[in-house]
Amino acid sequence: MNETATRMADGATDYAARLRDVHERIARAAERGGRAADDVTLIAVSKTHPVGSLREALQAGATDFGENRVQEAVEKREQLAGDARRARWHLIGHLQANKARRAALTFDVIHTINAAALAARLNRICEEEGRASLPVLVQVDLAGEKTKAGVPENGLMEVVDAVRASNHLRLVGLMTLPPFLDDAEQVRPYFKRLRELRDELASREAFTGRGELSMGMSHDFELAVEEGATMVRVGTSLFGARA
Ligand SMILES: *Cc1c(COP(=O)(O)O)cnc(C)c1O
């Protein structure tokens, strides 16, 4: 084997081992939280990683990819061709209005609805493009961080109502990206709060389905699972550090 082939083979083994490790950690966290491990979907956050890494991930059994830029996902899907259809594609980054059409044509799930106007626009695009139903989550900014793209809690109902009034959008859950804190334990209150908001909306039958909770990344996904996450978005622990 030449050097490149060796590296690729090692990479594939690494990925499979990391995937197993993350699944085991999810299973243990689910047990601590009194939940079933298969309630939790692992989204492999592949942003910035080359398409070869996604191919390895698919071979190792990855089912869901998370990307934060529309154009990057478009290109990766093209390069993966038919294999791309073996995964569900999640948009987890901020969605600009002028990218909404590409997003609606590229992603299976959009996690980052943060405004009523964006919901209305996506709905109109789905109508025009003949997309019957697009699952979306509303991103909530629980810490009042101006740099984060979510809707503040006091604006949540307006966005929820706008999604529910959009006949081509299906509100499937809530997403959050809490502040990055060195001590992951300090993030727990944000996860608890998102679950409370989900429960409140679920009691009003706001969701199609059970009401997903998209929360938790490499450094805090176990806490998120303990607190009820049904979708964790994990990049670094699966693919290694981003350049
Ligand atoms: C990049 C990203 C992740 C994954 O982060 P890691 O720390 O690499 O696991 C999760 N969610 C969002 C919204 C991201 O942008």
The ligand as an ORCA input file, in Angstrom:
! r2SCAN-3c Opt
* xyz 0 1
  C     -20.366     22.623     13.998
  C     -21.667     22.435     14.688
  C     -21.905     21.303     15.493
  C     -20.867     20.238     15.769
  O     -19.831     20.707     16.588
  P     -18.699     19.730     17.182
  O     -18.227     20.450     18.366
  O     -17.665     19.577     16.130
  O     -19.352     18.436     17.526
  C     -23.164     21.178     16.062
  N     -24.130     22.088     15.853
  C     -23.950     23.187     15.096
  C     -25.050     24.140     14.902
  C     -22.705     23.384     14.495
  O     -22.531     24.489     13.734
*
